[in-house]
């Protein structure tokens, strides 16, 4: 029996299984699920991304609430109501140029205007969202105009023929049909804003914040800025934390782009 047990312990398959179980055990012990629920700290063993993640969520909420309705209404006005003259041509050129402006310029604008108006809200999600809304709005306007152009004129003519007013034609027929394309452009613009760092650094969202923000006016950081700050730390323990935060940010970006693709394929109308 002792010989059989000795042969069993020395079996290559059993050794392979034992090594694999040992590696899996080490992997489970290495995974720190508290990383998702803690905030920033001075020690790499105590840091987490919840504070920065909550700041990103609040900032994106402000960006969406400000940029989406204004961008959609601007697209409707330019495409359905605005007269064709040199002023509307100038507005269209300006919007196209704003979509290509470097993001740090919007950060300088937020620093000069929004922090000038609200100096006590430095590094708050409210100021960050207002700054990113300026950057995202041209993308929403351009995508909205393209989606509205894609609605066939026959839809407008049919609605007018059955007695709908021009306002009813736009808001009851044109806008619902163009909404999938508008939402796709909005999500792509929001995904771009989620990964921005430069404009938020300009308005002071690089401060050390040890507690998650309580509301839109509380000091906060965001996930891209948190990654930037950790990558500049001297302690080598922040390297793996930076890598984990990058994975979380990439997961959110992939989720938002996947949602945009789903909405486009699910609700897109082919004429």
Residue frames relative to the residue before (quaternion, step in Angstrom):
aa qw qx qy qz dx dy dz
X 1.0000 0.0000 0.0000 0.0000 0.00 0.00 0.00
X 0.6419 0.5227 -0.3219 0.4595 3.56 1.04 -0.80
X 0.6444 0.5163 -0.3221 0.4631 3.56 1.04 -0.74
X 0.6413 0.5184 -0.3273 0.4613 3.56 1.03 -0.82
X 0.6582 0.5027 -0.3136 0.4645 3.57 0.97 -0.86
X 0.6409 0.5250 -0.3335 0.4499 3.55 1.03 -0.76
X 0.6560 0.4925 -0.3182 0.4753 3.55 1.03 -0.81
X 0.6404 0.5314 -0.3309 0.4449 3.57 1.03 -0.75
X 0.6609 0.4995 -0.3199 0.4598 3.58 0.98 -0.79
X 0.7290 0.4244 -0.2501 0.4753 3.54 1.07 -0.62
X 0.3856 0.7339 -0.4793 0.2882 3.58 1.25 0.10
X 0.4942 -0.6816 0.4422 0.3093 3.63 -0.79 0.95
X 0.6421 0.5285 -0.3383 0.4403 3.59 1.03 -0.77
X 0.6575 0.5006 -0.3155 0.4664 3.57 0.99 -0.80
X 0.6357 0.5193 -0.3349 0.4627 3.58 1.00 -0.74
X 0.6353 0.5301 -0.3251 0.4579 3.57 1.03 -0.81
X 0.6575 0.5026 -0.3059 0.4706 3.55 0.98 -0.92
X 0.6513 0.5214 -0.3193 0.4495 3.58 0.96 -0.87
X 0.6590 0.4997 -0.3142 0.4662 3.60 0.95 -0.84
X 0.6539 0.5131 -0.3239 0.4518 3.56 0.99 -0.81
X 0.6522 0.5037 -0.3147 0.4711 3.57 0.97 -0.83
X 0.6340 0.5265 -0.3331 0.4582 3.57 1.04 -0.73
X 0.6515 0.5044 -0.3161 0.4703 3.59 0.99 -0.84
X 0.6559 0.5068 -0.3178 0.4603 3.58 0.95 -0.85
X 0.6356 0.5248 -0.3280 0.4616 3.57 1.05 -0.73
X 0.6503 0.4999 -0.3132 0.4787 3.56 1.00 -0.81
X 0.6366 0.5330 -0.3332 0.4468 3.59 1.03 -0.77
X 0.6561 0.5025 -0.3152 0.4666 3.57 0.95 -0.88
X 0.6672 0.4880 -0.3121 0.4682 3.57 1.00 -0.81
X 0.6523 0.5254 -0.3208 0.4422 3.58 1.13 -0.63
X 0.6091 0.5481 -0.3587 0.4471 3.60 1.15 -0.54
X 0.1310 -0.7918 0.5956 0.0344 3.56 -0.66 1.14
X 0.1881 -0.8198 0.5321 0.0969 3.57 -0.06 1.28
X 0.5559 0.5936 -0.3957 0.4267 3.60 1.20 -0.26
X 0.4778 0.6690 -0.4289 0.3744 3.57 1.29 -0.24
X 0.6857 0.4867 -0.2779 0.4645 3.58 1.12 -0.66
X 0.7481 0.4062 -0.2114 0.4803 3.59 1.18 -0.37
X 0.6449 0.5014 -0.3307 0.4726 3.62 1.23 -0.14
X 0.4199 -0.6771 0.5424 0.2665 3.54 -1.36 0.25
X 0.7458 -0.3904 0.2827 0.4599 3.56 -1.29 -0.14
X 0.0033 -0.7783 0.6273 -0.0266 3.55 -1.20 0.64
X 0.5914 -0.5853 0.4243 0.3573 3.54 -1.31 0.19
X 0.6978 0.4184 -0.2596 0.5203 3.59 1.20 -0.44
X 0.4809 -0.6853 0.4524 0.3072 3.62 -0.83 0.86
X 0.6270 0.5370 -0.3477 0.4444 3.61 1.15 -0.46
X 0.7349 0.4215 -0.2215 0.4830 3.60 1.19 -0.40
X 0.5340 0.6541 -0.4141 0.3400 3.61 1.19 -0.20
X 0.0210 -0.7701 0.6372 0.0191 3.51 -1.33 0.39
X 0.4748 -0.6997 0.4720 0.2495 3.55 -1.28 0.27
X 0.4173 0.7340 -0.4763 0.2455 3.61 1.17 -0.04
X 0.6373 0.5303 -0.3416 0.4426 3.61 0.94 -0.78
X 0.6967 0.4475 -0.2727 0.4900 3.59 0.88 -0.93
X 0.6392 0.5273 -0.3324 0.4505 3.58 1.02 -0.73
X 0.6550 0.4879 -0.3108 0.4862 3.58 0.98 -0.80
X 0.6228 0.5288 -0.3394 0.4661 3.58 1.06 -0.70
X 0.6418 0.5120 -0.3225 0.4712 3.60 1.02 -0.77
X 0.6477 0.5185 -0.3245 0.4543 3.59 0.97 -0.83
X 0.6736 0.4830 -0.2991 0.4728 3.60 0.90 -0.88
X 0.6480 0.5148 -0.3212 0.4603 3.59 0.99 -0.81
X 0.6657 0.4882 -0.3035 0.4758 3.59 0.95 -0.84
X 0.6089 0.5478 -0.3584 0.4479 3.60 1.08 -0.63
X 0.6555 0.4890 -0.3082 0.4859 3.59 0.94 -0.86
X 0.6352 0.5357 -0.3273 0.4498 3.59 0.96 -0.85
X 0.6843 0.4866 -0.2906 0.4587 3.59 0.87 -0.94
X 0.6689 0.5110 -0.3108 0.4414 3.60 0.88 -0.92
X 0.7163 0.4309 -0.2572 0.4849 3.60 1.02 -0.74
X 0.7528 0.4411 -0.2406 0.4253 3.59 0.75 -1.02
X 0.6651 0.5510 -0.3320 0.3793 3.61 0.87 -0.85
X 0.7277 0.4070 -0.2968 0.4654 3.67 0.59 -0.91
X 0.6533 0.5029 -0.3304 0.4594 3.60 0.95 -0.79
X 0.6669 0.5060 -0.3079 0.4521 3.59 0.93 -0.85
X 0.6686 0.4922 -0.3055 0.4662 3.60 0.94 -0.85
X 0.6675 0.4888 -0.3093 0.4689 3.59 0.91 -0.84
X 0.6347 0.5150 -0.3357 0.4683 3.59 1.02 -0.71
X 0.6452 0.5116 -0.3231 0.4665 3.58 1.00 -0.79
X 0.6471 0.5098 -0.3188 0.4688 3.60 0.98 -0.81
X 0.6615 0.5070 -0.3182 0.4518 3.57 0.90 -0.85
X 0.6982 0.4753 -0.2878 0.4515 3.59 0.79 -0.97
X 0.7390 0.4326 -0.2411 0.4568 3.58 0.98 -0.77
X 0.7966 0.3382 -0.1533 0.4770 3.60 0.99 -0.77
X 0.8180 0.2906 -0.1142 0.4831 3.58 0.98 -0.77
X 0.6345 0.5766 -0.3545 0.3732 3.60 0.94 -0.81
X 0.4297 -0.6800 0.5214 0.2848 3.63 -0.94 0.81
X 0.4606 -0.6732 0.5067 0.2793 3.53 -1.17 0.61
X 0.3091 0.7146 -0.5739 0.2539 3.54 -0.31 1.28
X 0.7426 -0.4274 0.2712 0.4386 3.55 -1.29 -0.02
X 0.6101 0.5554 -0.3640 0.4324 3.59 1.14 -0.52
X 0.6727 0.4617 -0.3042 0.4917 3.59 0.92 -0.80
X 0.6037 0.5383 -0.3580 0.4666 3.59 1.10 -0.59
X 0.6459 0.5098 -0.3153 0.4728 3.56 1.04 -0.79
X 0.6360 0.5220 -0.3259 0.4657 3.60 1.03 -0.78
X 0.6571 0.5109 -0.3127 0.4576 3.59 0.94 -0.86
X 0.6518 0.5023 -0.3155 0.4725 3.58 0.95 -0.81
X 0.6472 0.5259 -0.3154 0.4529 3.56 0.99 -0.84
X 0.6533 0.5057 -0.3199 0.4637 3.60 0.95 -0.83
X 0.6551 0.5046 -0.3142 0.4664 3.58 0.95 -0.84
X 0.6582 0.4959 -0.3105 0.4738 3.58 1.02 -0.73
X 0.6340 0.5365 -0.3366 0.4438 3.60 1.02 -0.76
X 0.6214 0.5524 -0.3461 0.4346 3.59 1.07 -0.64
X 0.7319 0.4009 -0.2253 0.5028 3.59 1.20 -0.47
X 0.4499 0.6871 -0.4597 0.3379 3.60 1.26 0.07
X 0.5215 -0.6278 0.4623 0.3468 3.65 -0.93 0.75
X 0.5806 -0.6428 0.3817 0.3227 3.53 -1.00 0.90
X 0.6052 0.5776 -0.3729 0.4013 3.61 1.04 -0.61
X 0.5668 0.5787 -0.3874 0.4401 3.61 1.19 -0.47
X 0.6446 0.4947 -0.3216 0.4861 3.59 1.02 -0.73
X 0.6049 0.5471 -0.3514 0.4596 3.57 1.13 -0.61
X 0.6460 0.5040 -0.3112 0.4815 3.57 1.02 -0.79
X 0.6353 0.5193 -0.3266 0.4690 3.58 1.05 -0.74
X 0.6577 0.4978 -0.3098 0.4729 3.58 0.97 -0.82
X 0.6313 0.5320 -0.3266 0.4602 3.56 1.07 -0.75
X 0.7196 0.4524 -0.2556 0.4606 3.58 0.92 -0.89
X 0.7696 0.3736 -0.1907 0.4814 3.59 0.90 -0.90
X 0.7722 0.3927 -0.2276 0.4447 3.57 0.46 -1.19
X 0.6897 0.4386 -0.2896 0.4981 3.59 0.94 -0.80
X 0.5815 0.5534 -0.3742 0.4644 3.58 1.21 -0.37
X 0.6956 0.4474 -0.2638 0.4963 3.57 1.09 -0.73
X 0.7964 0.1560 -0.0585 0.5814 3.59 1.03 -0.82
X 0.0583 -0.8542 0.5155 0.0349 3.63 0.44 1.13
X 0.6543 0.5300 -0.3207 0.4337 3.60 1.13 -0.47
X 0.6785 0.4903 -0.2844 0.4673 3.60 1.25 -0.19
X 0.2070 0.7984 -0.5355 0.1812 3.57 1.09 0.65
X 0.8415 0.1102 -0.1552 0.5056 3.56 -1.02 0.98
X 0.4504 0.6741 -0.4633 0.3580 3.60 1.15 0.51
X 0.5978 -0.5742 0.4126 0.3777 3.63 -1.10 0.57
X 0.5801 0.5879 -0.3799 0.4167 3.60 1.12 -0.59
X 0.6946 0.4480 -0.2780 0.4895 3.59 0.86 -0.93
X 0.6403 0.5247 -0.3268 0.4559 3.59 0.99 -0.79
X 0.6704 0.4968 -0.3031 0.4603 3.58 0.96 -0.83
X 0.6360 0.5174 -0.3295 0.4682 3.58 1.02 -0.74
X 0.6518 0.5101 -0.3153 0.4642 3.58 1.00 -0.79
X 0.6969 0.4563 -0.2773 0.4788 3.59 0.90 -0.90
X 0.5740 0.5790 -0.3857 0.4318 3.60 1.16 -0.49
X 0.6229 0.5311 -0.3397 0.4631 3.59 1.04 -0.73
X 0.6818 0.4885 -0.2821 0.4658 3.57 1.03 -0.81
X 0.7099 0.4697 -0.2556 0.4584 3.59 1.04 -0.79
X 0.5730 0.6501 -0.3746 0.3296 3.59 1.06 -0.71
X 0.6580 0.4954 -0.3509 0.4456 3.69 0.81 -0.74
X 0.6236 0.5333 -0.3449 0.4558 3.60 1.03 -0.69
X 0.6589 0.4961 -0.3065 0.4752 3.59 0.98 -0.83
X 0.6450 0.5165 -0.3307 0.4560 3.59 0.95 -0.80
X 0.6774 0.4898 -0.3032 0.4574 3.60 0.86 -0.90
X 0.6825 0.4651 -0.2945 0.4808 3.60 0.87 -0.90
X 0.6365 0.5301 -0.3320 0.4513 3.59 1.04 -0.71
X 0.6553 0.4993 -0.3201 0.4678 3.58 0.94 -0.81
X 0.6512 0.5058 -0.3243 0.4637 3.59 0.96 -0.77
X 0.6554 0.4992 -0.3189 0.4686 3.59 1.01 -0.75
X 0.6512 0.5031 -0.3191 0.4701 3.60 1.00 -0.76
X 0.6265 0.5306 -0.3364 0.4613 3.59 1.04 -0.72
X 0.6500 0.5464 -0.3167 0.4226 3.58 1.11 -0.64
X 0.5588 0.5758 -0.4069 0.4367 3.62 1.21 -0.18
X 0.4500 -0.7187 0.4467 0.2852 3.64 -0.60 1.04
X 0.5599 -0.6010 0.4462 0.3554 3.63 -1.09 0.60
X 0.5696 0.6090 -0.3903 0.3904 3.61 1.11 -0.52
X 0.5938 0.5557 -0.3709 0.4484 3.60 1.11 -0.58
X 0.6613 0.4879 -0.3055 0.4809 3.58 0.93 -0.86
X 0.6661 0.5089 -0.3081 0.4499 3.60 0.90 -0.91
X 0.6567 0.5048 -0.3177 0.4615 3.60 0.95 -0.81
X 0.6553 0.5037 -0.3208 0.4625 3.60 0.96 -0.81
X 0.6587 0.4913 -0.3122 0.4768 3.59 0.98 -0.79
X 0.6398 0.5525 -0.3288 0.4211 3.57 1.04 -0.73
X 0.7200 0.4097 -0.2579 0.4972 3.61 1.06 -0.60
X 0.6903 -0.5398 0.2611 0.4050 3.59 1.23 0.38
X 0.4347 0.6895 -0.4825 0.3208 3.63 1.16 0.23
X 0.4629 -0.6615 0.5140 0.2896 3.54 -1.12 0.69
X 0.6663 -0.4995 0.3472 0.4313 3.63 -1.17 0.31
X 0.6372 0.5116 -0.3340 0.4698 3.60 1.04 -0.71
X 0.6520 0.5038 -0.3132 0.4722 3.59 0.99 -0.81
X 0.6087 0.5504 -0.3555 0.4474 3.58 1.02 -0.71
X 0.6968 0.4777 -0.2794 0.4563 3.57 0.88 -0.96
X 0.7988 0.3551 -0.1791 0.4514 3.59 0.68 -1.09
X 0.7193 0.4212 -0.2596 0.4878 3.63 1.15 -0.45
X 0.7943 0.2855 -0.1450 0.5163 3.60 1.11 -0.49
X 0.7313 0.4246 -0.2593 0.4667 3.59 0.68 -1.06
X 0.6997 0.4904 -0.2879 0.4325 3.59 0.74 -1.03
X 0.6633 0.4856 -0.3450 0.4530 3.69 0.81 -0.75
X 0.6753 0.4859 -0.3070 0.4621 3.59 1.00 -0.73
X 0.7044 0.4417 -0.2637 0.4891 3.59 1.12 -0.61
X 0.4844 0.7211 -0.4141 0.2718 3.58 1.23 -0.36
X 0.6248 0.5346 -0.3790 0.4245 3.70 0.87 -0.66
X 0.6712 0.4789 -0.3005 0.4794 3.58 0.95 -0.81
X 0.6284 0.5257 -0.3338 0.4661 3.58 1.06 -0.73
X 0.6650 0.5011 -0.3040 0.4628 3.59 0.94 -0.87
X 0.6235 0.5368 -0.3440 0.4525 3.58 1.02 -0.73
X 0.6783 0.4777 -0.2884 0.4782 3.57 0.91 -0.90
X 0.6315 0.5358 -0.3331 0.4507 3.57 1.06 -0.73
X 0.6715 0.4923 -0.3048 0.4623 3.59 0.88 -0.90
X 0.6405 0.5084 -0.3319 0.4702 3.59 0.98 -0.76
X 0.6557 0.4979 -0.3125 0.4738 3.59 0.99 -0.79
X 0.6458 0.5082 -0.3178 0.4729 3.59 1.04 -0.74
X 0.6268 0.5274 -0.3377 0.4635 3.59 1.05 -0.73
X 0.6300 0.5134 -0.3333 0.4778 3.57 1.05 -0.72
X 0.6655 0.4992 -0.3058 0.4630 3.58 0.96 -0.87
X 0.6129 0.5700 -0.3517 0.4193 3.60 1.05 -0.73
X 0.7476 0.4037 -0.2229 0.4779 3.59 1.03 -0.71
X 0.4886 0.6802 -0.4313 0.3356 3.59 1.24 0.08
X 0.1676 -0.7900 0.5858 0.0682 3.53 -1.10 0.81
X 0.6621 0.5714 -0.3194 0.3649 3.57 0.81 -1.05
X 0.7067 0.4432 -0.3208 0.4486 3.69 0.68 -0.84
X 0.6599 0.5036 -0.3178 0.4581 3.60 1.07 -0.62
X 0.5905 0.5426 -0.3665 0.4717 3.57 1.15 -0.51
X 0.6439 0.5449 -0.3252 0.4275 3.57 1.03 -0.76
X 0.7356 0.3857 -0.2398 0.5026 3.61 1.05 -0.63
X 0.6575 -0.5912 0.2914 0.3651 3.60 1.19 0.46
X 0.4586 0.6909 -0.4599 0.3175 3.63 1.12 0.37
X 0.5141 0.6145 -0.4404 0.4052 3.58 1.02 0.78
X 0.4155 0.7158 -0.4668 0.3115 3.59 1.25 0.24
X 0.5349 -0.5963 0.4896 0.3444 3.55 -1.25 0.49
X 0.0056 0.7938 -0.6049 0.0631 3.58 -0.59 1.19
X 0.2110 -0.8332 0.5044 0.0822 3.57 -0.35 1.27
X 0.7414 0.3205 -0.2056 0.5526 3.62 1.23 -0.23
X 0.5455 -0.6079 0.4478 0.3638 3.61 -1.04 0.64
X 0.5559 -0.6113 0.4337 0.3593 3.62 -1.06 0.63
X 0.4022 -0.7370 0.4968 0.2197 3.53 -0.97 0.89
X 0.7919 -0.0141 0.0322 0.6096 3.58 1.12 -0.68
X 0.7550 -0.4131 0.2722 0.4304 3.56 -1.31 -0.13
X 0.7214 0.4236 -0.2513 0.4868 3.60 1.18 -0.34
X 0.5063 0.6460 -0.4281 0.3782 3.60 1.24 0.09
X 0.5753 -0.5722 0.4389 0.3860 3.63 -1.10 0.55
X 0.0540 0.8119 -0.5713 0.1075 3.54 -0.90 0.93
X 0.2479 -0.6963 0.6392 0.2123 3.48 -1.42 0.15
X 0.2969 -0.7224 0.5843 0.2204 3.56 -1.29 0.05
X 0.7074 -0.5183 0.2844 0.3874 3.53 -1.21 0.52
X 0.6736 0.4727 -0.3374 0.4571 3.69 0.79 -0.76
X 0.6522 0.4962 -0.3211 0.4746 3.61 1.00 -0.76
X 0.6246 0.5351 -0.3427 0.4540 3.59 1.03 -0.74
X 0.6308 0.5180 -0.3230 0.4789 3.57 1.03 -0.77
X 0.6425 0.5244 -0.3164 0.4606 3.57 0.98 -0.84
X 0.6797 0.4888 -0.2962 0.4596 3.58 0.90 -0.88
X 0.6715 0.4917 -0.3058 0.4624 3.60 0.92 -0.83
X 0.6446 0.5287 -0.3320 0.4414 3.58 1.01 -0.70
X 0.6823 0.4725 -0.2788 0.4832 3.58 1.23 -0.39
X 0.4852 0.6713 -0.4327 0.3558 3.60 1.29 0.01
X 0.4961 -0.6637 0.4798 0.2884 3.56 -1.13 0.71
X 0.6234 0.5618 -0.3408 0.4238 3.59 1.00 -0.81
X 0.4339 -0.7239 0.4764 0.2466 3.58 -0.74 1.07
X 0.5517 0.6304 -0.3966 0.3753 3.59 1.19 -0.35
X 0.6191 0.5529 -0.3470 0.4366 3.59 1.21 -0.38
X 0.4899 0.6786 -0.4386 0.3272 3.61 1.20 -0.25
X 0.7102 0.4339 -0.2701 0.4842 3.58 0.81 -0.97
X 0.6121 0.5344 -0.3573 0.4607 3.61 1.09 -0.56
X 0.6275 0.5216 -0.3283 0.4759 3.56 1.04 -0.74
X 0.6519 0.5128 -0.3128 0.4628 3.58 0.94 -0.86
X 0.6577 0.5036 -0.3156 0.4629 3.59 0.96 -0.83
X 0.6497 0.5069 -0.3208 0.4670 3.60 0.99 -0.79
X 0.6197 0.5317 -0.3428 0.4644 3.60 1.06 -0.70
X 0.6345 0.5249 -0.3295 0.4618 3.59 1.00 -0.80
X 0.6496 0.5092 -0.3174 0.4670 3.59 0.96 -0.84
X 0.6592 0.5025 -0.3129 0.4637 3.59 0.93 -0.86
X 0.6522 0.5037 -0.3165 0.4698 3.59 0.96 -0.83
X 0.6205 0.5401 -0.3472 0.4503 3.59 1.03 -0.71
X 0.6609 0.4916 -0.3096 0.4751 3.59 0.95 -0.82
X 0.6535 0.5075 -0.3223 0.4598 3.60 0.95 -0.81
X 0.6567 0.4941 -0.3113 0.4772 3.59 0.96 -0.82
X 0.6313 0.5297 -0.3345 0.4572 3.58 1.03 -0.73
X 0.6769 0.4848 -0.2993 0.4660 3.60 0.91 -0.85
X 0.6670 0.4749 -0.3109 0.4825 3.61 0.96 -0.76
X 0.6248 0.5241 -0.3407 0.4678 3.58 1.06 -0.65
X 0.6275 0.5249 -0.3261 0.4737 3.57 1.07 -0.74
X 0.6379 0.5196 -0.3287 0.4637 3.59 1.00 -0.78
X 0.6547 0.5007 -0.3136 0.4716 3.61 0.96 -0.84
X 0.6458 0.5211 -0.3244 0.4540 3.58 0.98 -0.83
X 0.6715 0.4944 -0.3085 0.4577 3.60 0.87 -0.92
X 0.6479 0.5171 -0.3294 0.4519 3.56 0.98 -0.78
X 0.7151 0.4448 -0.2591 0.4728 3.60 0.88 -0.92
X 0.6795 0.5145 -0.2984 0.4296 3.57 1.07 -0.72
X 0.8255 0.2482 -0.1014 0.4967 3.58 0.85 -0.90
X 0.4514 0.6975 -0.4633 0.3086 3.60 1.20 -0.04
X 0.2584 -0.7604 0.5824 0.1260 3.54 -0.96 0.94
X 0.1840 -0.7703 0.6015 0.1052 3.57 -0.95 0.88
X 0.1965 -0.8133 0.5430 0.0717 3.54 -0.70 1.11
